[in-house]
Amino acid sequence: DVQLQASGGGLVQPGGSLKLSCAASGFAFSDYAMSWIRQAPGKGFEWIAAIRNGEADPTYADSVKGRFTISRDNAKIAVNLQMNSLNPEDTAVYYCALNTVYESTYDALSNTASYGFWGQGTLVTVSS
């Protein structure tokens, strides 16, 4: 069975940093693109970052570009999200997700419907 276990959330002050990790199992991890998707309180899901399989080319939503960095470790079977310069608008539950449409265009990667498996989510709260 596919399992995605996200961790690393917590409370951080504005301007601070946090690193999220997602441990994956149950599928050929290196063959699939992975993403982080978030849901702010009272809002819908927002795709924020993806990393492709193969050359692991990352891509980002404009809302996090330049502040967040997604990476993958195929040996440890994990995908990470380094978040810097956090602001209160980044407060959300963050999910790691497995791309199951096997298409690596930006449109496919940024579409939350492309992700057939999601982790349980980890809460990030940015507040002073």
C-alpha positions as CSV (number, residue, x, y, z in Angstrom):
1,D,0.0,0.0,0.0
2,V,1.1,3.5,-0.7
3,Q,2.0,5.4,2.4
4,L,3.0,9.0,2.7
5,Q,4.0,10.3,6.2
6,A,4.6,14.0,6.5
7,S,6.3,15.6,9.5
8,G,8.1,18.7,10.6
9,G,5.2,21.1,11.1
10,G,4.8,23.5,14.0
11,L,4.7,27.1,15.2
12,V,7.2,29.5,13.7
13,Q,7.5,33.3,13.9
14,P,7.1,35.4,10.8
15,G,10.4,35.5,8.9
16,G,11.4,32.1,10.3
17,S,12.2,28.8,8.6
18,L,10.9,25.3,8.8
19,K,11.7,22.1,7.0
20,L,9.0,19.5,6.2
21,S,9.8,15.9,5.4
22,C,7.6,13.2,3.8
23,A,8.6,9.5,4.1
24,A,7.2,7.4,1.3
25,S,6.7,3.7,0.9
26,G,4.7,1.2,-1.1
27,F,5.6,2.3,-4.6
28,A,8.6,2.9,-6.9
29,F,9.4,6.3,-5.5
30,S,12.0,7.3,-8.0
31,D,9.6,6.8,-10.9
32,Y,7.1,9.4,-9.8
33,A,6.8,13.1,-9.4
34,M,6.0,14.3,-5.9
35,S,4.4,17.5,-4.7
36,W,3.6,19.5,-1.6
37,I,0.0,20.9,-1.5
38,R,-1.4,23.0,1.3
39,Q,-4.8,24.1,2.6
40,A,-5.1,27.3,4.6
41,P,-7.9,27.6,7.2
42,G,-11.2,28.0,5.4
43,K,-9.7,27.8,1.9
44,G,-9.2,25.2,-0.8
45,F,-6.2,23.1,-1.7
46,E,-3.3,25.0,-3.2
47,W,-0.5,23.2,-5.0
48,I,2.8,24.9,-4.1
49,A,5.8,22.8,-5.3
50,A,6.6,19.7,-7.3
51,I,9.7,17.7,-8.1
52,R,9.9,15.5,-11.1
53,N,11.3,12.0,-11.3
54,G,14.4,11.4,-13.2
55,E,16.4,14.6,-13.2
56,A,14.3,15.8,-10.2
57,D,13.5,19.2,-11.8
58,P,11.6,21.3,-9.3
59,T,8.8,23.7,-10.1
60,Y,6.9,26.2,-7.8
61,A,3.8,28.2,-7.5
62,D,4.4,32.0,-7.6
63,S,3.3,32.3,-4.0
64,V,6.3,30.4,-2.7
65,K,8.9,30.8,-5.5
66,G,12.2,32.0,-4.1
67,R,11.3,31.2,-0.5
68,F,10.6,27.4,-0.6
69,T,12.8,24.6,-1.9
70,I,11.6,21.1,-2.7
71,S,14.0,18.2,-2.8
72,R,13.9,14.5,-3.0
73,D,16.2,11.8,-1.6
74,N,15.6,8.6,-3.6
75,A,17.9,6.7,-1.4
76,K,16.0,7.6,1.8
77,I,12.6,7.5,-0.2
78,A,11.7,11.0,1.0
79,V,10.7,14.4,-0.3
80,N,11.4,17.5,1.7
81,L,10.3,21.1,1.7
82,Q,12.6,23.8,3.1
83,M,10.5,26.9,3.9
84,N,12.2,30.2,4.5
85,S,10.9,33.8,5.0
86,L,7.6,32.4,6.3
87,N,4.7,34.8,6.7
88,P,1.2,34.4,8.3
89,E,-0.3,33.7,4.9
90,D,1.7,30.4,4.8
91,T,-0.3,29.1,7.7
92,A,-1.9,25.9,6.5
93,V,-1.9,22.1,6.6
94,Y,0.8,20.9,4.3
95,Y,0.4,17.6,2.4
96,C,2.8,15.6,0.4
97,A,1.3,13.9,-2.6
98,L,2.1,11.4,-5.2
99,N,1.5,12.3,-8.9
100,T,-0.5,9.4,-10.5
101,V,-1.1,10.8,-13.9
102,Y,2.5,10.3,-14.9
103,E,2.7,13.6,-16.8
104,S,5.3,16.2,-15.9
105,T,4.1,19.3,-17.6
106,Y,3.6,22.3,-15.3
107,D,-0.2,22.2,-15.9
108,A,-0.3,18.5,-14.8
109,L,2.0,19.0,-11.8
110,S,0.1,22.1,-10.6
111,N,-3.3,20.4,-10.8
112,T,-4.3,18.9,-7.4
113,A,-6.5,16.4,-9.3
114,S,-3.2,14.8,-10.6
115,Y,-2.4,13.4,-7.2
116,G,-4.0,10.1,-6.3
117,F,-2.3,9.6,-3.0
118,W,-1.9,12.2,-0.2
119,G,-0.2,12.0,3.2
120,Q,-2.1,12.9,6.4
121,G,-0.8,16.5,6.5
122,T,1.2,18.5,8.9
123,L,0.2,21.8,10.4
124,V,2.3,24.9,9.9
125,T,1.4,28.0,11.9
126,V,3.2,31.2,11.3
127,S,2.4,33.7,14.1
128,S,4.1,36.0,16.5
